[in-house]
Amino acid sequence: MLLRDAIADYLEARRVQNASPKTLASVEQRLEYLSRFLRRRRVVRVTAVAPKDLTDYAMSLSRRGVAHGTKCAYLLTVREFFGWLHERGRLLVDPARYLAIPEEDEAPLPEPPLTEEEVSRILDHLPRRSAVDLRNRLHLELLYGCGLRITESIELKVSDIDLENRCVRIRGKFDKVRVLPLMRGTLGALRDYLALRRSFLRGPDNGVLLLGKTMGKPLSLASLYQYLWTLSKRLGFKRRLHPHLFRHSIAVHLLQRGADIRHVQEFLGHASIDTTKIYLRMVPGRLREDYDKAFPEIAVKTPWL
């Protein structure tokens, strides 16, 4: 059986089990990523997939710098997919049975955040000559000022914006909703962009806030990553800017300025404070010690690096 056909059958089975459209889209993206990796090895049939292929795939995710949580999600999907094929007799041996999933405590330290000065430099140097410039500026203001995940920013609707009360409604993971204030810079960028947003439309308006240049469709992830890569080079940054770096940086900046870690958890939309506490590793020593004393149950036990 061809791998692509097996993936289509698996997605249909998940659809019958009432998996949400968002979940199906994520699973399809992860399996397509695996499929492309295997095609480069000329592995196109499910019976030809060997355990070493999947181990090498896991190593390739690490080499590409995929975040710890994302890597775990991709590998869990691989295990579930091949386990499903094995249970239904389409594979005599499950090649993913012993595929290792990294433990939570194996998560590496977060990369160093941008400094507040670097964020200001980035935002101050963004051009404002066209509708595209204003859209890009608003996007970065949202990623930093509201600490948004990339998917949260892409899925924002105009109806989620409340200019009168200066806030925005975010639909996060597991459809959890949070309401965040719009800071002065974000609010100004929003008003500038909304004045020209209709220039992107090429047909009915589906209400998506950030529109791409082609046919008024939602902004693509690829275009944002390419834009940030170009911006990195233009501003002379030695490392590559990426969307999550802005969310990561605002989390550290809030803690450095004395924000309560539980407020930062709510701001970021983390389901568990265990996810938020990793940012304590990035807080200067004395401040981190204060958190350890105030919240012993969330103290970071790993060595300070």
C-alpha positions in Angstrom: 0.0 0.0 0.0 1.3 3.4 -0.9 2.1 5.7 2.0 0.0 8.5 0.6 -3.1 6.2 0.4 -2.5 5.0 4.0 -2.3 8.6 5.2 -5.6 9.4 3.4 -7.3 6.3 5.0 -6.0 7.3 8.5 -7.2 10.9 8.1 -10.6 9.6 7.1 -10.8 7.3 10.1 -9.9 10.2 12.4 -12.6 12.3 10.7 -15.2 9.6 11.3 -14.1 9.6 15.0 -15.1 13.3 15.0 -11.6 14.8 15.2 -11.8 18.6 14.9 -10.8 20.2 11.6 -7.9 21.9 13.4 -6.7 18.5 14.7 -7.0 16.9 11.3 -5.1 19.7 9.6 -2.3 19.3 12.2 -2.1 15.5 11.7 -2.1 15.9 7.9 0.7 18.4 8.1 2.8 16.2 10.3 2.3 13.1 8.2 3.0 15.0 5.0 6.3 16.2 6.5 7.2 12.5 7.2 6.1 11.5 3.8 8.4 14.0 2.1 11.3 12.8 4.2 10.6 9.2 3.2 10.1 10.0 -0.5 13.6 11.6 -0.5 14.8 8.1 0.5 12.7 6.5 -2.2 10.4 4.9 0.4 6.9 5.2 -0.9 5.1 2.0 0.5 4.2 1.5 4.2 5.7 -2.0 4.1 9.1 -0.5 3.1 9.3 1.8 6.1 12.0 0.5 8.6 12.6 1.5 12.2 15.9 3.2 11.1 14.0 5.4 8.7 11.9 6.7 11.6 14.9 7.1 13.9 16.7 9.1 11.2 13.5 11.2 10.7 13.5 12.0 14.4 17.2 13.1 14.2 16.4 15.3 11.2 13.8 17.2 13.3 16.5 17.9 15.9 19.0 19.0 13.2 16.4 21.4 11.8 16.0 23.0 15.2 12.4 22.0 15.7 11.1 23.0 19.1 11.0 20.2 21.8 7.2 20.3 22.1 6.7 20.3 18.3 9.1 17.4 17.9 7.2 15.4 20.5 3.9 16.1 18.7 5.3 15.0 15.3 6.8 11.8 16.7 3.6 10.9 18.6 1.6 11.3 15.4 4.1 8.9 13.6 3.6 6.3 16.4 -0.2 6.6 16.4 -0.3 6.3 12.5 1.8 3.2 12.3 0.2 1.7 15.3 -3.2 2.2 13.6 -1.9 0.4 10.5 -0.5 -2.5 12.5 -3.7 -2.9 14.5 -5.7 -3.2 11.2 -3.4 -5.8 9.8 -1.9 -3.6 7.1 1.6 -4.0 8.6 2.9 -7.3 10.1 5.5 -5.3 12.1 5.1 -1.8 13.5 8.3 0.1 12.6 7.4 2.9 15.1 6.8 0.6 18.1 10.1 1.6 19.7 10.4 5.1 18.3 11.6 7.2 21.3 9.6 10.2 22.4 11.7 12.8 24.3 10.7 13.2 27.9 9.6 16.6 29.2 12.7 17.0 31.4 14.9 16.5 28.2 13.6 19.8 26.9 16.5 22.1 26.2 16.8 25.5 27.6 14.9 28.1 25.6 17.1 30.1 23.1 18.2 33.5 24.4 15.4 36.0 24.0 15.7 39.2 22.1 16.5 42.1 24.4 14.0 44.9 24.8 16.4 47.1 22.8 16.6 44.6 20.0 12.8 44.5 19.8 12.6 48.3 19.7 15.2 48.4 17.0 13.3 45.9 14.9 9.9 47.7 15.2 11.5 51.1 14.8 13.1 50.1 11.5 10.1 48.6 9.9 9.0 50.7 6.8 5.5 52.1 6.6 5.3 53.0 2.9 2.6 50.5 1.8 -0.3 48.3 3.0 2.1 45.3 3.0 4.5 47.2 5.3 1.6 48.1 7.7 0.4 44.5 7.7 3.9 43.2 8.5 4.4 45.8 11.3 1.0 44.9 12.8 1.9 41.2 12.7 5.2 41.7 14.6 3.4 44.0 17.1 0.9 41.2 17.8 3.5 38.5 18.1 5.4 40.5 20.6 2.9 42.8 22.3 0.3 40.1 22.7 2.6 37.1 22.9 0.7 35.2 20.2 1.5 31.8 18.8 1.9 32.0 15.0 -1.3 30.1 14.4 -3.2 32.4 16.7 -2.1 35.4 14.8 -2.9 33.9 11.4 -6.4 32.9 12.5 -7.3 36.3 14.0 -10.5 37.8 12.7 -11.4 41.5 12.4 -14.3 40.7 14.7 -11.9 39.6 17.4 -10.7 43.2 17.7 -12.4 45.6 20.1 -10.9 49.0 19.4 -13.2 50.8 21.9 -12.1 48.7 24.8 -8.5 48.3 23.4 -8.5 44.5 23.6 -8.3 41.4 21.4 -9.9 38.0 21.7 -7.6 35.1 21.1 -8.7 31.5 20.4 -5.8 29.4 21.5 -5.0 25.7 21.8 -7.9 23.4 22.6 -10.2 26.4 21.6 -9.3 28.1 24.9 -10.3 31.8 24.7 -8.3 34.6 26.4 -8.8 38.4 26.1 -5.6 40.5 26.0 -5.1 44.3 26.1 -3.8 46.1 23.1 -0.7 48.1 23.9 -0.1 51.6 22.4 2.2 50.4 19.7 0.0 47.5 18.7 -3.1 49.7 18.8 -1.5 52.3 16.5 -0.3 49.6 14.1 -3.8 48.1 14.0 -5.5 51.3 13.2 -3.0 52.1 10.4 -3.5 48.6 8.8 -7.3 48.5 9.1 -7.4 51.8 7.1 -5.8 50.0 4.2 -6.9 46.3 4.7 -9.5 46.3 2.0 -6.8 46.9 -0.6 -5.9 43.2 -0.1 -9.4 41.9 -0.9 -10.1 40.2 -4.3 -13.7 39.1 -3.7 -15.8 38.3 -0.6 -14.4 39.4 2.8 -14.1 36.3 5.0 -13.1 38.5 8.0 -9.5 37.3 8.4 -7.4 40.1 9.9 -4.0 39.5 8.2 -4.4 39.1 4.5 -1.9 37.9 1.9 -1.1 39.7 -1.3 -2.7 36.9 -3.5 -6.5 36.9 -4.0 -7.1 38.3 -0.5 -6.4 34.9 1.1 -5.1 34.6 4.7 -1.4 35.3 5.2 0.7 32.2 4.8 3.2 30.9 7.3 5.8 30.6 4.6 5.6 34.2 3.7 6.1 35.3 7.3 9.1 33.1 7.8 10.7 34.4 4.6 9.9 38.0 5.6 11.6 37.5 9.0 14.6 35.8 7.4 15.0 38.8 5.0 14.5 41.2 8.0 17.2 39.4 10.0 19.8 39.9 7.2 18.7 43.5 6.6 19.1 44.5 10.2 22.4 42.6 10.6 21.2 40.0 13.1 23.6 37.1 13.5 20.7 34.7 14.2 17.6 34.1 12.3 14.4 35.8 13.5 11.3 33.6 13.7 7.7 34.1 14.9 8.0 32.2 18.2 11.1 34.2 19.2 8.8 37.3 19.8 6.4 35.4 22.1 9.4 33.9 23.9 11.0 37.3 24.4 7.9 39.0 25.8 7.5 36.2 28.3 11.0 36.8 29.6 10.7 40.6 29.6 7.5 40.4 31.6 9.2 38.3 34.3 12.2 40.5 34.3 9.9 43.5 35.0 8.3 41.7 38.0 5.2 40.2 36.5 3.7 37.3 38.4 4.4 34.0 36.7 0.8 33.0 36.9 -0.2 36.2 35.1 2.4 35.4 32.4 0.8 31.9 32.2 -2.6 33.4 31.5 -1.1 36.0 29.1 0.5 33.2 27.0 -2.5 30.9 27.2 -0.5 28.0 28.7 -2.8 25.2 30.1 -0.2 24.4 32.8 2.2 26.5 34.7 4.8 23.8 34.2 5.0 25.1 30.6 5.5 28.7 31.7 8.1 28.0 34.4 10.8 27.2 31.9 11.1 30.9 31.3 12.3 31.3 34.9 15.6 29.8 33.6 16.0 33.0 31.5 15.5 35.4 34.4 18.6 37.0 36.1 19.9 35.1 39.1 18.6 37.3 42.0 15.1 37.6 40.5 15.0 33.9 39.9 15.9 33.2 43.5 13.1 35.5 44.6 10.7 33.4 42.6 12.1 30.2 44.0 11.4 31.4 47.6 7.9 32.8 46.8 6.8 29.8 44.8 8.7 26.7 46.0 6.3 24.4 44.2 7.3 25.8 40.8 11.0 26.4 41.5 13.3 25.4 38.7 15.5 22.6 39.9 17.8 22.4 36.9 21.2 24.1 37.0 21.3 27.7 36.0 23.0 28.0 32.6 
